[in-house]
Amino acid sequence: TYSATVSPILSARCNSCHSTSAAAASGGGIILDNYNSVKPYATNGKLLGSINHASGFSAMPKSSTKLSACEIEKVTNWVNSGALNN
């Protein structure tokens, strides 16, 4: 689910740059600290492209280690299940 699985991953690994308060200065204006802000990036492929370090995407998290395979799998499963607000 978003609230039990995805949100904690984003909070721990992404929101130091991509929170509402930090995004303008360090996150390229991309906000990932709430469902309504994450959903467009989940549905347009940018979230998965970035965390998978796919060609053509900005590899995230920047200046840090790649998310673990388990974390990526959890986010991928959520996106593939419709990226629901659950």
Backbone bond lengths (Angstrom), bond angles and torsions (degrees), N, CA, C in turn:
res aa  C-N    CA-C-N  psi(-1)  N-CA   C-N-CA  omega(-1)  CA-C   N-CA-C  phi
1 T - - - 1.463 - - 1.521 109.69 -
2 Y 1.318 114.64 160.71 1.456 118.91 177.83 1.527 110.60 -63.97
3 S 1.324 117.06 -52.18 1.470 120.08 -172.27 1.523 113.20 -68.59
4 A 1.318 117.90 -35.98 1.459 120.24 -175.81 1.523 113.87 -90.61
5 T 1.322 117.59 -23.74 1.456 119.91 -173.45 1.530 113.47 -119.98
6 V 1.321 116.68 -56.18 1.464 120.62 -172.74 1.524 111.90 -73.96
7 S 1.308 117.45 -47.41 1.458 120.60 -178.31 1.532 112.04 -57.29
8 P 1.334 120.16 -44.38 1.466 119.14 177.76 1.536 113.43 -63.13
9 I 1.334 117.60 -34.45 1.464 120.48 177.64 1.524 109.47 -66.24
10 L 1.325 116.15 -47.59 1.463 120.13 179.99 1.526 110.68 -63.12
11 S 1.305 116.50 -39.76 1.458 120.89 179.48 1.528 111.03 -62.01
12 A 1.315 116.29 -43.97 1.459 120.66 -176.95 1.525 113.38 -76.86
13 R 1.339 117.59 -33.29 1.452 119.93 -170.30 1.523 115.44 -112.12
14 C 1.342 117.88 -16.37 1.467 120.05 -171.71 1.521 115.06 -122.90
15 N 1.304 116.62 -32.35 1.455 119.49 -167.49 1.524 115.80 -76.33
16 S 1.323 118.15 -7.00 1.459 117.28 173.52 1.524 109.97 -65.48
17 C 1.318 117.13 -27.00 1.473 121.79 175.51 1.527 112.73 -108.76
18 H 1.328 117.04 -29.73 1.460 120.95 -171.20 1.530 114.13 -109.84
19 S 1.321 117.02 30.61 1.469 120.22 173.37 1.518 108.35 -88.96
20 T 1.306 116.23 167.13 1.458 120.90 178.97 1.518 111.25 -55.73
21 S 1.333 116.53 -39.78 1.473 119.99 -176.91 1.521 113.25 -79.16
22 A 1.332 118.82 -24.56 1.468 120.58 -174.71 1.519 114.41 -104.87
23 A 1.317 118.39 -18.22 1.465 121.45 -170.24 1.521 114.11 -59.41
24 A 1.315 117.75 -37.70 1.467 119.52 -178.73 1.526 111.39 -66.26
25 A 1.317 117.00 -37.57 1.455 121.02 -176.10 1.523 113.32 -84.92
26 S 1.328 117.68 -40.09 1.458 118.73 -171.48 1.520 115.01 -129.81
27 G 1.321 118.40 -5.98 1.459 120.08 -174.78 1.504 114.97 -115.32
28 G 1.324 117.61 19.57 1.458 119.90 177.99 1.511 113.85 62.56
29 G 1.336 116.02 20.85 1.455 120.45 -179.97 1.524 113.90 79.64
30 I 1.331 117.06 2.99 1.468 121.43 -179.37 1.520 108.92 -89.94
31 I 1.330 115.05 121.74 1.466 121.77 -178.66 1.524 109.07 -106.20
32 L 1.323 115.49 129.51 1.465 121.07 -179.13 1.526 112.19 -129.42
33 D 1.329 117.75 22.70 1.467 118.97 -175.45 1.517 114.34 -97.91
34 N 1.329 117.84 9.02 1.460 120.44 175.15 1.522 109.01 -153.14
35 Y 1.319 115.86 155.86 1.462 121.03 -174.39 1.524 112.92 -55.40
36 N 1.326 117.32 -47.43 1.462 119.91 -175.84 1.524 112.70 -62.58
37 S 1.307 117.60 -27.20 1.456 121.14 177.07 1.533 112.06 -83.13
38 V 1.318 117.68 -32.16 1.462 122.27 -178.89 1.527 111.31 -76.01
39 K 1.296 117.57 -38.77 1.467 123.05 -172.53 1.530 113.48 -50.15
40 P 1.335 120.79 -48.45 1.471 118.76 -179.49 1.531 113.33 -60.28
41 Y 1.318 117.36 -37.39 1.464 120.88 179.17 1.524 111.27 -72.72
42 A 1.317 116.80 -29.37 1.464 120.63 176.04 1.525 110.20 -69.99
43 T 1.311 117.24 -41.81 1.462 119.95 -175.33 1.526 113.57 -82.05
44 N 1.335 118.46 -23.86 1.471 119.00 -179.90 1.527 113.26 -92.17
45 G 1.325 117.48 0.86 1.454 121.76 175.85 1.523 115.64 89.60
46 K 1.323 117.62 -8.67 1.468 119.95 -176.34 1.524 112.73 -69.30
47 L 1.319 117.88 -35.48 1.464 120.32 179.67 1.524 110.18 -62.60
48 L 1.327 116.83 -52.28 1.468 119.62 -178.73 1.518 111.71 -68.11
49 G 1.319 118.02 -38.34 1.458 120.14 177.67 1.508 112.01 -59.67
50 S 1.323 116.23 -42.48 1.465 120.52 -178.73 1.515 112.80 -70.47
51 I 1.322 118.29 -45.47 1.467 119.09 -177.35 1.528 112.12 -73.74
52 N 1.348 116.89 -21.72 1.464 120.67 176.37 1.524 112.37 -88.43
53 H 1.336 116.90 -2.01 1.464 123.05 -177.30 1.527 110.81 55.79
54 A 1.337 115.95 40.15 1.463 122.29 -179.64 1.527 110.51 -72.39
55 S 1.306 115.03 150.57 1.458 121.58 178.44 1.528 109.71 -58.67
56 G 1.327 116.10 135.79 1.454 121.02 178.99 1.521 114.40 90.15
57 F 1.326 116.89 -2.87 1.462 122.01 179.20 1.521 109.24 -118.35
58 S 1.314 116.05 152.91 1.455 121.17 175.04 1.529 107.77 -76.80
59 A 1.330 116.49 116.61 1.461 120.97 -177.24 1.524 110.52 -65.76
60 M 1.315 115.23 128.09 1.459 122.15 -178.61 1.518 110.24 -126.92
61 P 1.313 118.50 151.28 1.449 126.43 -2.55 1.530 111.52 -74.26
62 K 1.297 114.65 141.70 1.463 121.41 179.60 1.529 108.43 -72.92
63 S 1.299 116.42 141.83 1.476 123.17 178.50 1.520 112.55 59.46
64 S 1.319 116.67 31.23 1.457 121.34 178.13 1.523 108.11 -152.69
65 T 1.317 116.20 172.26 1.454 120.19 178.57 1.522 110.17 -73.28
66 K 1.314 114.91 151.34 1.465 122.25 176.42 1.523 109.07 -61.07
67 L 1.317 115.92 148.08 1.460 119.44 174.90 1.520 108.92 -56.24
68 S 1.307 116.63 152.49 1.464 120.24 178.62 1.525 109.64 -67.63
69 A 1.313 115.28 159.15 1.464 120.18 177.43 1.525 110.65 -56.91
70 C 1.318 116.54 -37.14 1.473 121.14 179.24 1.529 110.90 -65.30
71 E 1.335 116.52 -44.66 1.468 119.93 179.38 1.534 110.63 -63.99
72 I 1.323 116.51 -43.05 1.464 120.22 178.88 1.521 110.40 -63.04
73 E 1.316 117.22 -40.88 1.462 121.06 179.09 1.529 111.09 -63.37
74 K 1.311 117.68 -40.45 1.465 121.02 179.06 1.523 111.12 -63.63
75 V 1.336 117.19 -44.98 1.459 120.54 179.00 1.531 109.92 -66.14
76 T 1.326 116.86 -41.98 1.466 121.43 179.00 1.517 111.09 -60.99
77 N 1.318 117.32 -44.94 1.467 120.76 179.03 1.524 111.19 -61.19
78 W 1.325 116.84 -40.76 1.461 121.12 178.50 1.528 110.75 -63.26
79 V 1.330 116.56 -47.04 1.467 120.64 179.56 1.526 109.89 -62.32
80 N 1.316 117.61 -46.63 1.470 121.96 -178.08 1.518 113.00 -67.61
81 S 1.324 116.64 -17.87 1.465 120.75 177.33 1.530 111.63 -93.29
82 G 1.317 116.88 10.71 1.456 120.84 175.65 1.513 115.04 106.39
83 A 1.325 118.24 1.96 1.471 122.87 179.27 1.535 111.21 49.71
84 L 1.315 114.99 51.18 1.460 121.65 -176.63 1.532 112.10 -75.40
85 N 1.303 115.99 153.14 1.460 122.03 175.40 1.529 107.64 -89.41
86 N 1.310 115.26 78.14 1.467 120.92 -176.07 1.507 110.81 -129.51
